[in-house]
Amino acid sequence: MINVPDFSKAKETYRDSAFVQGKMAQTLCELCAKHFGADYKKILEIGSGTGLLTDKIVKNYNFCEFILNDLTDNYTGYDYPFLKGDAGVLDLPVSCDLIISGACFQWIFDIENFFNKLKKSLSNIGVLAFSSFGEDNFYEFKTLENLGLNYCNYSQVLARCGYRVVEYEREKITLYFKTPKEVLRHIKSTGAALPSHKNWTRASLKSFEDKYTELFGDEKGVTLTYNPIYILAKAK
């Protein structure tokens, strides 16, 4: 159910490069605390990765149980119980007061079935909290190369699955780089396979750089657009 790049290849560079994802982790935790407080008996984090969100949870929340999950090994630096594998097929813990995930759900192949599965793991007061990305994410690459994920309308899917959306926020974050090559290096250092997986030739790379600079360059450099979204939901 999860069609995700192998982020373990970027485990040494992710924390230094994924500053947008770090900001998203902070925002998600703040929104969750704003609506539901900071005390949870059992927390499940899906897609724990190198621990950007894990850090925020440990620092800001009180909990009795904290269970981590990821496709790869546990790279968070914490020794909480860890479930390795695809959360879409694993037996997940039940009676979770909070299921939380940062910048992960865009990789879920069948998100509707996944949300239905997560409902079975929530307690009767449980909260589903996650960040992901909207349709304007990596806008520059969609414009030039028609590369990028097809981001779903999470609110509609959650409603079909019997959730009530408590909070939905979105924002745009524009990063600047000196050259398009630096944009590609940035994306690769965060482990994403899109769009840096493209098999460039010298000619195609030169053409890409020229067009990228023409369309998305100014005196500050060239842009890369992120479109984070934050959703808090409860089962009806």
C-alpha positions in Angstrom: 0.0 0.0 0.0 3.0 2.3 0.4 4.8 3.2 -2.8 7.6 5.2 -1.2 11.2 5.9 -2.2 14.0 4.3 -0.2 14.6 7.2 2.2 17.3 5.1 4.0 19.7 6.3 1.2 19.4 9.8 2.5 19.5 9.0 6.2 22.8 10.9 6.6 21.6 14.0 4.8 17.9 14.2 5.6 18.0 16.1 8.8 20.2 18.9 7.5 18.3 19.2 4.2 14.6 18.6 5.2 14.1 21.9 6.9 10.6 22.3 5.4 9.7 18.9 6.8 11.2 20.0 10.2 9.0 23.1 10.2 6.0 20.9 9.2 6.7 18.7 12.2 6.7 21.6 14.6 3.5 23.1 13.1 1.6 19.7 13.2 2.5 19.2 16.9 1.4 22.8 17.7 -1.9 22.4 16.0 -2.6 19.1 17.7 -1.7 20.5 21.1 -3.9 23.6 20.4 -7.0 21.4 19.8 -6.4 18.3 21.9 -3.8 19.2 24.5 -0.4 17.4 25.1 -1.4 14.3 27.1 -2.0 11.0 25.4 -1.9 7.5 26.7 -0.9 5.7 23.5 0.7 7.4 20.4 1.5 5.7 17.1 3.8 7.5 14.7 3.7 6.3 11.1 6.7 7.0 8.9 9.1 8.0 11.7 12.1 8.2 9.4 15.1 10.0 11.0 12.9 11.3 13.8 12.1 14.9 12.9 8.5 14.5 14.1 9.5 12.1 16.9 11.7 14.7 18.4 8.8 17.2 18.6 6.5 14.5 20.1 9.0 13.5 22.8 9.7 17.2 23.7 6.2 18.5 23.7 3.8 15.6 24.6 3.2 13.4 27.6 2.5 9.8 26.9 2.4 6.3 28.5 3.1 4.4 25.3 4.8 5.6 22.1 5.1 3.2 19.1 7.1 4.0 16.0 6.7 2.6 12.5 8.6 2.9 9.3 9.4 0.9 6.2 13.1 1.0 7.0 15.1 0.4 10.2 14.6 2.7 13.2 16.8 5.8 12.4 15.1 8.1 15.0 17.7 7.5 17.7 15.0 6.4 20.2 14.4 2.9 21.5 10.6 3.0 21.8 8.8 0.0 20.4 9.3 -0.1 16.7 7.2 -1.7 14.0 9.2 -2.2 10.8 7.2 -2.6 7.6 4.3 -1.2 5.5 1.7 0.2 7.9 -0.9 -0.6 5.2 -0.4 -4.3 5.8 1.0 -4.6 9.3 -1.1 -5.4 12.3 -1.2 -2.0 14.0 -1.8 -1.4 17.7 -5.3 -0.6 18.9 -6.8 2.0 21.3 -4.4 4.7 20.2 -5.3 8.2 21.4 -3.1 9.7 18.7 -2.0 8.4 15.4 0.3 11.0 13.9 2.4 11.2 10.7 4.6 13.8 9.1 5.1 14.2 5.3 4.3 10.5 4.7 0.7 9.9 3.5 1.3 11.3 0.0 3.1 8.0 -0.6 0.1 5.8 0.4 -1.2 4.1 -2.7 -4.8 3.3 -1.5 -5.4 6.1 1.0 -9.1 5.4 1.5 -8.5 1.8 2.6 -5.6 3.1 4.8 -7.8 5.6 6.6 -10.4 2.9 7.1 -7.8 0.7 8.6 -6.5 3.5 10.9 -10.0 4.0 12.3 -9.8 0.5 13.8 -6.6 1.5 15.7 -8.0 4.7 17.2 -9.6 4.8 20.7 -13.0 6.2 21.1 -11.4 9.6 21.7 -8.6 9.1 19.2 -7.2 11.7 16.9 -5.6 11.3 13.5 -3.1 14.0 12.8 -0.9 14.3 9.7 0.9 16.6 7.4 1.3 16.0 3.7 1.5 18.1 0.6 -0.9 19.8 -1.8 -1.2 20.1 -5.5 1.2 23.0 -5.8 4.1 21.1 -4.3 7.2 21.2 -6.6 5.2 23.4 -8.9 8.3 24.2 -10.9 8.8 20.6 -11.9 5.2 20.0 -12.8 5.3 23.0 -15.1 8.6 22.1 -16.8 8.7 18.3 -16.8 5.2 17.2 -15.8 6.8 15.4 -12.9 5.2 15.0 -9.4 2.8 13.1 -7.4 -1.0 13.3 -7.8 -2.0 14.7 -4.5 -5.5 13.7 -3.3 -8.3 15.7 -1.7 -7.8 14.4 1.8 -10.9 16.1 3.2 -13.2 14.3 0.8 -11.5 11.0 1.4 -11.7 11.4 5.2 -15.4 12.3 5.0 -16.1 9.1 2.9 -14.3 7.1 5.5 -16.4 8.5 8.4 -14.0 11.1 9.8 -14.8 14.6 11.0 -12.1 17.1 10.0 -11.3 19.3 12.9 -8.5 21.3 11.4 -7.3 21.8 7.8 -4.5 24.2 7.1 -2.3 24.7 4.1 0.6 27.0 3.2 3.2 27.7 0.6 6.9 27.8 1.3 9.3 29.1 -1.3 12.9 28.1 -1.1 15.7 29.8 -3.1 18.8 28.1 -4.6 21.6 29.5 -6.6 21.1 27.1 -9.6 18.7 24.4 -10.8 21.4 21.9 -10.1 21.3 22.9 -6.4 17.5 22.3 -6.4 18.1 18.8 -7.7 20.8 18.1 -5.1 18.4 19.4 -2.4 15.7 17.0 -3.4 18.1 14.1 -3.6 19.4 14.9 -0.1 15.9 14.6 1.3 15.5 11.1 -0.2 12.7 11.9 -2.6 12.8 10.0 -5.9 10.8 12.7 -7.7 11.9 14.5 -9.7 15.6 13.8 -9.2 15.2 10.2 -10.6 15.0 11.5 -14.1 17.7 10.1 -16.3 19.4 13.3 -17.4 21.6 13.6 -20.5 24.0 16.5 -20.8 21.7 18.1 -23.4 18.5 17.6 -21.4 20.0 18.8 -18.2 21.3 22.0 -19.9 17.8 22.6 -21.5 16.2 22.0 -18.1 18.5 24.4 -16.3 18.0 27.1 -19.0 14.2 26.8 -18.9 14.1 26.6 -15.1 16.2 29.7 -14.7 14.1 31.6 -17.3 10.8 30.8 -15.7 11.6 30.6 -12.0 14.8 32.7 -11.5 15.3 36.3 -10.3 17.9 38.2 -8.4 17.6 35.9 -5.4 18.2 32.7 -7.4 15.7 30.0 -8.5 12.7 28.9 -6.6 11.4 25.6 -5.3 7.8 25.6 -4.0 6.6 23.4 -1.2 2.8 23.2 -0.4 2.4 21.7 3.1 -1.0 20.8 4.4 -2.0 19.9 8.0 -5.1 17.8 8.9 -6.5 16.8 12.2 -9.5 14.4 12.2 -11.6 12.3 14.5 -13.8 9.3 13.6 -17.5 10.1 13.8 
